[in-house]
Amino acid sequence: MSTARVRRALLSTALAALALCAPSPPAWAVDSVAEVTDLSRVERIAGELEDGPLYVHHDLRDLWTDESLERVEERLLSEPLADLDVRVVVYPSVPHDETAGRPTLFLQALHEVSGRDGVYVAMTGDRRVALAAFDSTVHLPDVDTDGLHPAHSARTEQVLDLVAQAPRGSVASSELTPDVPPSDRDPVRHPRGDAERFWSAALLPGALIGLALVVVRVVFSRPSTWRPLGWRSRWLLRSWVRLRERAGDPYRPRRAPNRAWRWWLRPTLGRELRRLRLLVEAASEDHPGRERAVQSYDAAGLIAQSPELPPQAMVCAVVVARDGAQAITHPDLPLRTPCQINPLHGPAGHSLREYAHRQRLSRWQVCGRCSKKRFDPRFGPLTPSLPLLADGGRHHYRYAKDPWAEAIAAPEHVFTRIRRELEV
């Protein structure tokens, strides 16, 4: 076994160990509530405060007794704290949470989410204290945390005494002031999620298994047996490249059911709206297709928010959302009418002739998938035709006297038709 191979194996092991033990990057500085990206915990705590004025996080509940919890709640529900609408939040605040470890900013976010005025008190797991008043007559004092009791319950009661004895004045709100950074001498344990528990439990076994595999690879290594790709591998590679190219084609046919099932249309419309929203947000203001994409997003969003509409309205919304995405990704390509066999298949790019005995010859505009199959406009469980229920029967979208079918057939004026139909 060569020395270079051993050196490469040891280098790979060292790099893997560094990658596993690398610390997580520091959180970005957050200066306002508008910059907070995740308000899920704030919303959950605001919901808990609807039931009572005291919230204690489950990680810090062991530091409180039942008697201390009842005593603090009784004080918050009695005079004079009840008149001030005082709410107390005891929670772990770390530099990597949603407010970057700033309890004052957390209280600002809690007030905006709950919409309830009054006095908010935050007690962190590392014994920091933050006070904030919103449209309240009390003038909150500056709290010297060094003179407070180290126990959480006694510390909270001392802060409530300061709030109750604070002077009154005109109605005002607290300004966002800098918070005291977390103390390195008294670190707080970060709430552990499922992913963190998994990695902490699997780190040591994974490292041992990886070390064993490296030893086996070094000891029982064999000369390289690399060979050029065979015809099967080359065929798979070309197929994968073709699929990637087709994924960006706005005219590509899509798979869709032959019934307008709401359970399929709702998630499909949701995905198309999310994709369109991301494209609109990433597009510049002078993008040639941005205005049309915004109109498509508004029209499809109005339909998505109206659950009382018929299923063909959701079909129309899916088609409109896809047209809006095409206006952003391919503004130079013209909009095509959707497949007349099934509008959910995508734009039509082929023409088929329908032969019927003693009837006028007619042409159907269909997608690429329908053009490769035998033409069968009948409705059935094994046919691709999507029926539209109107006038007591099933009709094709090209023949139905329905405003949503007419909007699908005219992509250039679909936004105006949808607004007229929804009366907005």
Secondary structure, DSSP 8 states (H G I E B T S, - for coil): --HHHHHHHHHHHHHHHHHHH----------SGGG----HHHHHHHHHHTT-SEEE-GGGGGGS-HHHHHHHHHHHHSTTHHHHTEEEEEE---TTSTTTT-HHHHHHHHHHHH---EEEEEEETTS-EEEEEESEEE------GGGS-SSHHHHHHHHHHHHHTS-EEEEE-----------SSS-------HHHHHHHHHHHHHHHHHHHHHHHHHHT----------HHHHHHHHHHHHHHHHHT-TT------SS--HHHHHHHHHHHHHHHHHHHHHS-TT-TTHHHHHHHHHHHHHHHT-TTS-HHHHHHHHHHHHHHHHHHH-TTS----B-SS-GGG-B--EEEEE--TTS--EEEEE-HHHHTS------STTS----EEETTEEE-TTT---HHHHHHH-GGGHHHHHHHHHT-
